């Protein structure tokens, strides 16, 4: 809206005031983005209009644009519809089922649910030689079969050497220690067991050979200074009773290992006073040994360990000490029984594995 | 808060907020009231975007720069709110002071940054065609060149009045002037623009 007055009729102040008014009106129109047709002949009004339009272009999109929501935390549950999550669950479930099944089968077969994993643990831990955080605990839980076999072989060699040197007692003691160690006895290979049996037979032979002169077959009494002359008398009285008391110093100081007397349980009942005990540990019934002991009970004191029909029943000894290979089974009673000590209560049916026949 | 939204032919959106309500809104926002802060930023956002566009232009290189600068201004205002104390100076002056510094930062950084290439739009572009855009951009470019020749106070006044769309009273509050002084100053600025434009045509 322009002033229609003639500029020649206006004062300078009036002219300036009108120009200010006119520009104020123009700027108000520009500010409100109204139509500029009233200022069509004003070049600066047109370019300012273009300027304002350029500023406003796309402004609605910018102003009204919704800000994106903050991303959800990564820990938030995304739901169970994810295929990757389902695959993970399936893998975990399958693994758990396989592990439990393997452990169950192993527990049923071997009694040890962890046995399938011991080899894995051994491989992972570097063949069992890698030190772990608690080596003592690991070694306690997982005994090393290799070291066990080596220990058994070493003890057998020592026993063999002792036997070669004539130290039957030492050899027997070593065998007893082997038998006493239940951990060793549980995991032995058949070859080692055979070696132990053979060594036991050799020891028994040696003991029988030494003790056969006096008919008692006890290796203890043949030791110098250990035997009691009275003992010989006692043994020669044809009582056939091996439970007579022995005097101190007869070499009965060795404690009988667990289960030792369950197989070589000396029993009297023989008629000729000879003591023939068969300590076969393989014949569960002991019938063969029993019969053979009876048949061979001629009082000669010779050992009856021919070994026919299975393991040799070479566990005969005098003085009531009947040594067979100790049983390593679960029933290992009579811990406190001394080796070489006569059975205090001879049992009539004690010859399940061997018996003394007098 | 009384907010008047006026839409004109160009699609412009003008927000008008009564001064008293704006002061109360700013006070509540400064005390940390989330709703007040959101309302205040909503009120400021169109003005800030226009200001940045008016100062930085809308060439392909500076289009996003202006919008980004506006966002930076709003963030700066939000961060500065807890430290804002109403000492009689209008809040608009505080906001446009921040905006002026941010625009200056963008102008300095524009010389050192790469120019991103816009993606090809997937839909139909209903905006101005290339010829119209060239003419408009030509006019806008010429206006910015003329504005750059003005003294800073006059340039700021014209940007607030024309680009941002503030009234004489609002511009006066932002620049610490009376509405009458704003009108006289804008008349002086337009007179100089006409002289500069005549010089450009002659040249």
Interface residues (C-beta under 8 A of the other chain):
Chain A: X19 X20 X23 X24 X26 X27 X28 X30 X31 X32 X33 X34 X35 X43 X44 X46 X47 X48 X50 X51 X52 X53 X54 X55 X56 X57 X58 X59 X60 X62 X63
Chain B: X6 X8 X9 X10 X11 X12 X13 X14 X45 X46 X49 X50 X53 X54 X57 X58 X67 X70 X127 X128 X135 X136 X137 X139 X140 X142 X143 X144 X158 X161 X162 X163 X164 X165 X166 X167 X168 X183 X184 X186 X187 X190 X191 X193 X194 X197
